[in-house]
Amino acid sequence: MVFSSTIFLCFFMPVMIIGFYILPKKLKNIYLLLGSLFFYAWGEPKYVFIMLASIVGNYCFGMLVHVLTGKEKLRRMAILFTVLYNLGILFYFKYFVFAVESVNEITGAGLTVPEIVLPIGISFYTFQGMSYVIDVYREDGIVNEQGERTVFVQKNPLNLALYISMFPQLIAGPIVRYKDIKESLTNRVLSAASFARGVERFIIGLAKKAILANSIGEVADTIFAGDYTMMGTGTAWLGAVCYTLQIYYDFSGYSDMAIGLGKIFGFDFMENFNYPYISRSITEFWRRWHISLSTWFRDYLYIPLGGNRKGLMRTYLNLLIVFLATGFWHGAAWGFIIWGLWHGVFMIIERVLRAKDVKHLIKNGKARSVCDWLYTMLVVMLGWVLFKIVIMEDALSYIGVMLHTHTPDYVAFSTRYYLDNKLIFMLVIAILAAIPWKDILPGKAGILLNNINSLPAAHPAVIIRRVSLLCMLLICMMFIMNNTYNPFIYFRF
């Protein structure tokens, strides 16, 4: 079940919202938990038991770490087993087939390749469960200023199960930290204003997905599925541009819908995107793209490895390890690994250049900004080709077409064949929507956009906004009803 499907929009979501607000407070979490398990079991019922195993295991490990407060060696052993337990489940279902195939390819061993179906969202809920136990280790039992020991652990198994399985962020994030919603699990405030903001955010995310990502993504898939030997350079670049916009609006749209649903049910999830395509460096890009994942790796991998505290060479090594893990997290294929390392290498290059202060080579501030942005988008787009195609030989062939390393004897379809008026319109809207106008527009327009949520309901700007959102919702429903193309890219992660 996906957020942009009729079964979710017309049946599941209304039933969940109505039931949630009708039931008394003490039953709300149980209702959300049962609804979340049903949501996950809708597409593949048997895999709900894997998620339940993750919930039970992390609950037990969290309680064990709590009970062992004061016994540091035993607590560290418990954390070690927690990590092995979670990564063991993730490895078997996501990476075991890749490992066997790699061994066969490298050694020719001829091992039997098992048939293992990847459970949807396993990377997201595994990381959430693992981070919960690690945070229990870090936060539980700390003595506060009053001399009292804090109790961070969640002793109610149903509340922990809800945290890990909550359907808005279960399938494709954002990765929610337990400490960010700990209080909301037991004592959250529901209000009409929060509900309205949640609905508005959900509609914006739905529009990103149903209107922009699907329309542009269909063209991207068609181009990437073509014969690269009969493809022109312009067509290859068009495919890369379309996929660059598709993956952003597909994933950020899902995140917006998840954040909106969270607000409807009284939870505040962290922002996952912050206009990443205005970035002027790869370092900035990763501060703006998939923020919940990049901060997760920062807090649970980069900093424990030593971060930037142990010299330049160790810092560079730590960055490579983090981006190797980032690529591998996205999928069991060499293309994902190379994509992660690709970004890691440019992060290191940028650190080296910053250390040598070479920015002064371009004197003009605007020219420097434009050059920085062009460089960043070139790296990002070439990276997305690796991410999209995965098979390295094919990815390099496609990049070769983009860089015009050969001239095809015959071009099957010209760029104009794909670039019809509908696609041009969608590309223009998508590019404009990727710009933070509230931070750019001067004077009253910028002030109005930044403060629209605090304006009274009768204000003309608020009325126009809500009417526009209602029209947007109707257009989304039309697109969903008339379009069979409706994938979610990040479901496979």
CORMO-V37497 format. One line per field, one symbol per residue. ss: DSSP state (H for helix, E for strand, L for the rest). phi: phi as a letter, one per 30 degrees, with the letter a starting at -180 (. if undefined). A space follows every 10 residues. Layout:
ss: ???
phi: ???
//
This chain:
ss: LLLLLHHHHH HHHHHHHHHH HHLLHHHHHH HHHHHHHHHH HLLLHHHHHH HHHHHHHHHH HHHHHHHLLL LHHHHHHHHH HHHHHHHHHH HHHHHHHHHH HHHHHHHLLL LLLLLLLLLL LHHHHHHHHH HHHHHHHHHL LLELLLLLEL LLLLLLHHHH HHHHHLHHHH LLLLLLLHHH HHHHHHLLLL LHHHHHHHHH HHHHHHHHHH HHHHHHHHHH HHHHLLLHHH LLHHHHHHHH HHHHHHHHHH HHHHHHHHHH HHHHLLLLLL LLLLLHHHLL LHHHHHHHLL HHHHHHHHHH HHLLLLLLLL LHHHHHHHHH HHHHHHHHHH LLLHHHHHHH HHHHHHHHHH HHHHHHLLHH HLLLHHHHHH HHHHHHHHHH HHHHHHHHHL LHHHHHHHHH HHLLLLLLLL LLLLHHHHLL HHHHHHHHHH HHHLLLHHHH LLHHHHHHHH LHHHLLLLLH HHHHHHHHHH HHHHHHHHHH HHLLLLLLHH HHL
phi: .cdccddddc bddddddddd ddddedcddd dddddddded dedbeddddd dddddddddd ddddddddej cddddddddd dddddddddd dddcbddddd ddddddcidi ddddcbdddd iddddddddd dedddeddcd idddddicdd ccdcdddddd ddedcedecd dbiddcdedd bedddcbccc bddddddddd dddddddedd cdddddddde dddddddddc cddddddddd dddedddddd dddddddddd deddcjcccd dcbbhddcdc adddeddcch dddddddddc bddedkhccb jddddddddd dddddddddd lcadeddddd dedddddded dddddchcdd dcdddddddd ddddeddddd dddddddddi dedddddddd dedhdbcddb cdbdededdd dddedddddd ddddcdddcc ddiddddddd cddcddddde dddddddddd dddddedddd dcbddadced ddc
//
